[in-house]
Amino acid sequence: MTFSVPQERKLLTELPGPNSVALQERRLKSVSRGAGTLANIYMDHGSGAILVDVDGNQLIDLGCGIGVTTIGHANEDVAAAASAQASKLTHTLFTVTPYENYVRVAEKLAEITPGDFEKRSILVNSGAEAVENAVKIARKFTGRRAIVALDHAFHGRTNLTMAMTYRPWPERAGMGPFPGEIYSVPVSYPYRDGLSGEEAAAKTIDYIETHIGASEIAAFFVEPIQGDGGIVIPAPGYFTALSEYCTANGIVFVADEIQAGIARTGAWYSIEHHGVVPDLVTTAKGIAGGFPLAAVTGRAEIMDAVQPGGIGGTFGGNPVSTAAALAVFDLIERDNLLEAAQNVERMLWARIGDWAERFDFVGDVRGKGAMFGIEFVLPGTKTPNPEALTFVLKYATTHGVIVLDAGSWDSVMRIMPSVVISEELIDDAASVLEEAFAALAAQVD
C-alpha cells in the first residue's frame, strides 16, 4: 500500500497552530457549541495513519474518526471508486429507481456477516439509523415492544438510540423525554466485576427475569466490544449464554458492530471472537472508508417481516457511498487487512501491554485487533481517574498524537488506529503517551 504523506509525526508549529487558531475563532461565531471537539486542530488532508493539519503539522491518528478510517485516510482505491461513481450517478433513491451497487453491498454483507442462513439487508446513513431500524424490524417480527441494552452501551444520539445509551452526560443531559420500554441490564466487565462469563450472564438474565420479563422483549442489543463504554470486552462464555437465552425465549439477538465491525478487530465482525451467531447485525463507520453508510443485516424471515415501505430513507445506500464500500471490501480481502489488524494487536500488546504494571494510575490495558482501551484509576484503587485521562489527552494532542476518550466515568483512553499503521508509528505514539504519563506523575508528586 502506498501513501501520499510520509508516515511520520512531524511538528512545524505549536499545536494548535496559527491557522487552526484562526479557524477556531471563525468556528465559535458560526458553529453550535453543542458540536464539541476533542482538539481544536483543523485538518487539511491525510494518508494512511497520518493526518496533516492546516499548518502543515503531521499527526499520528490513533482515533480514525472514532473507528471510521480503518483502512487508512484517503485510500486511493476508495477515492477512485467514489469519484468514478460520482461522475456517473449520485442519487436516484433506491426505493424509487434502484441500482446495482446497493444490491452488491447487500450480497457482500450476507457473505461476511456470521451465520450460514439466508439473509437480507437494508442500507441507511448512520449507525444510529441502523440501530433504529433494527429496533423497528425486531418489534415488527416479534410483535413485542421492550428493548434491552447493556450497561455502558452506546447506540447513538437520536431520541430512541439515546434512550439505549447508558451514560447521561453529555449525550442525554436535558434531551428528554425518551421513548419507553427501553431497559439497561448489567454487563460483563471483567476488570471491575471479576466474574466469569457464565456468572455475569446469570446476573444479566436474573435482572431480566426480575425486572422486565423475557416474554416482553423484542430485541437484546449488545456491542461485542463496547467502544464508547470503554473498550469493555465481556468474559468468554457471556454472549454464548445470552444468545442461548434469547433463542429459547423468542428474543431477537442483535450485535451492534458499528464501531468494532469491518475488520477492526481482526475478524469481519467482533462477535466472531465470542463464537456467537446473532440474528441481526448493525454495521456502519468503517464500511465505506469515510463515506456515510450503514446497514442492518440478518435472518431473512426477520428482515422480511416488515411491509414494503416500512423501512428506508432518502439517502440510504447512496450510489457513491456504496461504491466506496465495495472498494473497501475489495481492499480488505486483497491486502489481507484482517491479518493486518491481528498484527496491530500483537504490536500494541508488545509495546503497551505492560503499562498496568509500570504505571500505578493505569488499572487495565485491554483490546482486540486495532481497538484498545487503557483504564485510568487512582493509584492503588479501581476508582476511576478522569483527571488523569484529561491530562494525557491534552498532552498527546499538543504533541501530535490523536487519541480518544471513553468510558462511563470518562477514564478510559481509546486507541483505535488504522490497521495499516506501522510499528514505527505505534512506537512513536506510545513514547509520546509515556512522556504524558511521566509529566502526569511529576505533577502528582
ABEGO torsion letter per residue (X at the ends): XBBABBBBBBBABBOBBAAAAAAAAAAAAABBAABBBABBBBBABBBEABBBBAAGBBBBBAAGGGGABAAEBGBAAAAAAAAAAAAABABAEAAABBBAAAAAAAAAAAAABBEABBBBBBBBABAAAAAAAAAAAAAAAAGBABBBBBBGBBAEABAAAAAABABAOAAABGAOBBBBGBBBBBBBBAAAAGBBAAAAAAAAAAAAAAAAEAAABABBBBBABBBAAGGBBBBBGAAAAAAAAAAAAGBBBBBBAAAABGGAAGBABAAAAAGBBBABBBBBGAAAGGBBBBBBBBBAAAAAABBBGABEEAABGBAAAAAAAAAAAAAAAAAGAAAAAAAAAAAAAAAAAAAAAABAABABBBEBEBBBBBBBBBBGBABBBAAAAAAAAAAAAAAGBBBBBBEAAGABBBBBBBAABBAAAAAAAAAAAAAAAAAAAAAAX
